[in-house]
Amino acid sequence: MSPKLAGLGTTIFAEMSALAVETGAINLGQGFPDEDGPALVAEAAIAAIRGGANQYPPGPGIGELRIAIAQHQARFWDMPVDPGTEVLVTAGATEAIAATVLALCDPGDEIIAFEPTYDSYTAVAAMAGARLRPVTLQPPAHAADIDALEALVTDRTRLVLLNSPHNPTGKVFSPSELEAIARVCVERDLIAVTDEVYEHLVFDGEHRPLATFPGMADRTLTISSAGKTFSFTGWKIGWVCGAEELVTAVRTAKQFLTYVNGAPFQPAVAVGLGLDDDFYAGLASTLRAKRDVLCDGLRAAGFEVFVPQGTYFATVDIRSVGGDDGLAFCRDLPKRCGVVAIPSSVFYEDPATGRHLVRFAFCKRTEVLTEAAARLASLAR
Ligand SMILES: Cc1ncc(COP(=O)(O)O)c(C=O)c1O
């Protein structure tokens, strides 16, 4: 008998982080910031622990946070949701995605997603006995091939799982692409699940939730989390918003995954969601400057760089610096120049598709990125 998830453990992140520790290299592999988020938000969590918010919170999440999430959706995306029935707090976006797929997919069902995909998608599809059907985003433009998407729809298609802003490419799906995806969902009567964890990390273009397109409000589950927006990735507070019937199904799955999570972090995230516009604008402009430091450095090192419109990540084609095996390249990079990156092949159904691509994270202090750029420059010599 072969275990259900055999071969799916993405050990590459652990391998590369271990390599960073072993060699003292700068870790631009896994996407987590090296600075804490707003002190006000951290203080709210400390106050919540001191104030006794340490037992099981209510199943759907505390009312204060669900109201803050609903207000956030209305304030930024003009997307009305009822905090009483259409919002569920989860253990990060990861649990929201897992609970959604487990709640909605039967064995044999299919989920269409644009690849490269965030690594949990394939794994949760496998847990549900479902299958991920990828539509490849081809560099340099990473344009969404809507004909290819439509061609994959069968009577087994259960979900379209859309991640925008997109990890690892940094693509922000354009309004016309979203409109076309929405049209396919409506015409083929599909449920959409959107992973919008990078909703506030947009530098070029504009983020718009798929749920706000015609015909989508009742057939979309919108997922996000506090990790990226507030730079507290370890708190694992996420949420899912959508029609009551769909959210209730997800809540049932969550009930038997974690039941509840993060009692003292929930009120703190509610404080974060209420921060003023300057916070959100500052977040994007700070990260844009970091993106530019890293991308300039990668270009100077000789890489072809696919400049991201959003997220924490920049992807390069390594063929311009010699070699076409990203995995071997990443295993060698710490020794060659003291920097760790992730081979993008792990984000593709067929690793050969992304063999020559490598991802670098830029959610690090500017001096760290400047030092990484200086080290990478040695590749050009
Ligand atoms: C596209 C995407 N979705 C979900 C997550 C996980 O979010 P959370 O930490 O809230 O579970 C990540 C984290 O890297 C991500 O990149």
The ligand as an ORCA input file, in Angstrom:
! r2SCAN-3c Opt
* xyz 0 1
  C      -0.494     31.611     -1.975
  C      -0.469     31.319     -0.520
  N      -1.589     30.884      0.078
  C      -1.616     30.601      1.386
  C      -0.487     30.752      2.167
  C      -0.547     30.385      3.614
  O      -1.157     31.345      4.358
  P      -1.315     31.144      5.946
  O       0.050     31.299      6.534
  O      -2.254     32.205      6.333
  O      -1.836     29.783      6.158
  C       0.700     31.202      1.595
  C       1.918     31.333      2.413
  O       3.025     31.368      1.927
  C       0.713     31.500      0.213
  O       1.811     31.914     -0.388
*
